[in-house]
Protein backbone atom coordinates (compact mmCIF):
# COMPACT_ATOMS: atom_id res chain seq x y z
CA UNK A 1 0.00 0.00 0.00
CA UNK A 2 1.15 3.50 -0.81
CA UNK A 3 2.29 5.26 2.39
CA UNK A 4 0.44 8.47 1.48
CA UNK A 5 -2.82 6.57 1.05
CA UNK A 6 -2.21 4.76 4.34
CA UNK A 7 -1.63 8.00 6.27
CA UNK A 8 -4.51 9.90 4.68
CA UNK A 9 -6.78 6.91 5.28
CA UNK A 10 -6.02 7.16 9.00
CA UNK A 11 -6.82 10.89 9.06
CA UNK A 12 -9.89 10.76 6.80
CA UNK A 13 -12.45 10.10 9.60
CA UNK A 14 -11.22 13.23 11.40
CA UNK A 15 -11.46 15.29 8.22
CA UNK A 16 -15.03 14.17 7.60
CA UNK A 17 -16.07 14.88 11.20
CA UNK A 18 -14.39 18.31 11.13
CA UNK A 19 -16.34 19.17 7.97
CA UNK A 20 -19.60 18.15 9.64
CA UNK A 21 -19.06 20.31 12.71
CA UNK A 22 -17.67 23.32 10.86
CA UNK A 23 -20.19 26.08 11.45
CA UNK A 24 -18.75 28.88 9.35
CA UNK A 25 -15.97 29.72 6.92
CA UNK A 26 -13.88 31.26 9.71
CA UNK A 27 -13.54 27.93 11.51
CA UNK A 28 -10.09 26.45 10.97
CA UNK A 29 -10.77 23.11 9.29
CA UNK A 30 -7.13 22.03 9.47
CA UNK A 31 -6.82 22.75 13.17
CA UNK A 32 -10.12 21.05 13.97
CA UNK A 33 -9.07 18.02 11.92
CA UNK A 34 -5.80 17.80 13.85
CA UNK A 35 -7.54 18.07 17.22
CA UNK A 36 -10.11 15.43 16.26
CA UNK A 37 -7.35 13.18 14.97
CA UNK A 38 -5.59 13.46 18.34
CA UNK A 39 -8.73 12.14 20.03
CA UNK A 40 -9.20 9.43 17.41
CA UNK A 41 -5.60 8.30 17.89
CA UNK A 42 -6.08 8.01 21.64
CA UNK A 43 -9.33 6.09 21.10
CA UNK A 44 -7.56 3.65 18.75
CA UNK A 45 -4.84 3.01 21.34
CA UNK A 46 -7.51 2.33 23.95
CA UNK A 47 -9.48 0.06 21.59
CA UNK A 48 -6.43 -2.03 20.78
CA UNK A 49 -4.85 -2.34 24.22
CA UNK A 50 -6.74 -3.64 27.21
CA UNK A 51 -3.44 -3.41 29.11
CA UNK A 52 -3.27 0.36 28.56
CA UNK A 53 -6.93 0.70 29.57
CA UNK A 54 -6.31 -1.26 32.73
CA UNK A 55 -3.31 0.87 33.67
CA UNK A 56 -5.29 4.06 33.04
CA UNK A 57 -8.18 2.70 35.09
CA UNK A 58 -5.73 1.97 37.93
CA UNK A 59 -4.25 5.48 37.58
CA UNK A 60 -0.82 4.10 36.71
CA UNK A 61 -0.76 5.51 33.19
CA UNK A 62 -2.15 8.44 31.28
CA UNK A 63 -2.14 9.48 27.66
CA UNK A 64 -1.13 13.00 26.71
CA UNK A 65 -1.42 14.23 23.16
CA UNK A 66 0.16 17.36 21.71
CA UNK A 67 -0.80 19.74 18.93
CA UNK A 68 1.79 22.12 17.48
CA UNK A 69 0.27 25.30 16.06
CA UNK A 70 2.50 26.31 13.16
CA UNK A 71 1.06 29.84 13.15
CA UNK A 72 1.69 30.67 16.81
CA UNK A 73 4.55 28.26 17.47
CA UNK A 74 2.79 27.07 20.61
CA UNK A 75 2.18 23.49 21.65
CA UNK A 76 -1.14 22.48 23.14
CA UNK A 77 -1.06 19.43 25.41
CA UNK A 78 -4.25 17.51 26.12
CA UNK A 79 -4.79 14.80 28.67
CA UNK A 80 -7.28 12.79 26.62
CA UNK A 81 -8.80 9.98 28.61
CA UNK A 82 -11.69 7.84 27.53
CA UNK A 83 -14.82 7.82 29.60
CA UNK A 84 -15.15 5.20 32.31
CA UNK A 85 -17.77 3.47 30.16
CA UNK A 86 -15.35 3.13 27.23
CA UNK A 87 -12.58 1.85 29.49
CA UNK A 88 -14.93 -0.68 31.08
CA UNK A 89 -16.16 -1.87 27.70
CA UNK A 90 -12.61 -2.36 26.45
CA UNK A 91 -11.52 -4.12 29.62
CA UNK A 92 -14.57 -6.37 30.00
CA UNK A 93 -16.03 -6.61 26.52
CA UNK A 94 -19.78 -6.60 26.07
CA UNK A 95 -20.57 -8.68 29.17
ChimeraX attribute file (.defattr): number of C-alpha atoms within 10 A of each C-alpha:
attribute: neighborCount
match mode: 1-to-1
recipient: residues
	/A:1	5
	/A:2	6
	/A:3	8
	/A:4	9
	/A:5	10
	/A:6	10
	/A:7	10
	/A:8	11
	/A:9	11
	/A:10	14
	/A:11	18
	/A:12	13
	/A:13	15
	/A:14	22
	/A:15	18
	/A:16	11
	/A:17	15
	/A:18	22
	/A:19	15
	/A:20	9
	/A:21	11
	/A:22	13
	/A:23	9
	/A:24	8
	/A:25	7
	/A:26	7
	/A:27	13
	/A:28	11
	/A:29	17
	/A:30	13
	/A:31	15
	/A:32	18
	/A:33	19
	/A:34	19
	/A:35	19
	/A:36	17
	/A:37	20
	/A:38	19
	/A:39	17
	/A:40	17
	/A:41	17
	/A:42	17
	/A:43	16
	/A:44	10
	/A:45	13
	/A:46	22
	/A:47	16
	/A:48	11
	/A:49	12
	/A:50	18
	/A:51	12
	/A:52	20
	/A:53	26
	/A:54	17
	/A:55	12
	/A:56	18
	/A:57	17
	/A:58	10
	/A:59	9
	/A:60	10
	/A:61	12
	/A:62	14
	/A:63	14
	/A:64	12
	/A:65	14
	/A:66	13
	/A:67	14
	/A:68	13
	/A:69	12
	/A:70	9
	/A:71	6
	/A:72	7
	/A:73	8
	/A:74	10
	/A:75	11
	/A:76	11
	/A:77	11
	/A:78	14
	/A:79	12
	/A:80	16
	/A:81	18
	/A:82	17
	/A:83	9
	/A:84	12
	/A:85	9
	/A:86	16
	/A:87	21
	/A:88	17
	/A:89	15
	/A:90	19
	/A:91	18
	/A:92	10
	/A:93	10
	/A:94	7
	/A:95	5
